[in-house]
């Protein structure tokens, strides 16, 4: 069965600290996609990144970086020099291929990040 | 990315009543999805709505409780029927766009049932 584990329930850091959010997944599919979403206090879910299972290159986007390691089934997210605006709940998700040609998203429990001034 | 809007943004309802949530996408999409996020919890898929066919419900969700309409390629509604306080949640719709599997989400509807 597909599963996403975000073991860190809450993380609290001081502004400018680096922080890594962990994500471990389980799947029997050889082709799959991994995602990170951000949910600020307003409640909307903001797409951050999508990574397919054949692309293990790490990705950097500004202060955000992602480390995908198939050997450990992990897809970790690092925020460098955190800012108060980074405070949010972050969800890791795995897509599951379903009949009918669409992919169902399996979400982790989420990690609540609080960045203090 | 798709631009998705939802109405209402929030509502407070009495138990036993029903609420219909609307989801509008700015372009034609094949699949639309409805999720529930209970307080402090993660997102759970309620159903997938494909235009022109019946919605496909996930385990634990039934059509009588959460009827869905999908009259065209840009619009869907989710009704939460005969509400109880346990239905208090954020309800989010999403869609994919083009050939990508990425789901983009609407701003959500915060429902409180008294």
Interface residues (C-beta under 8 A of the other chain):
Chain A: X33 X35 X37 X42 X43 X44 X45 X46 X47 X50 X91 X95 X100 X102 X103 X104 X105 X107 X108 X109 X110
Chain B: X1 X30 X31 X33 X41 X42 X43 X44 X45 X48 X50 X56 X90 X92 X94 X96 X100 X101 X102 X103 X104 X105 X106 X107 X108 X110
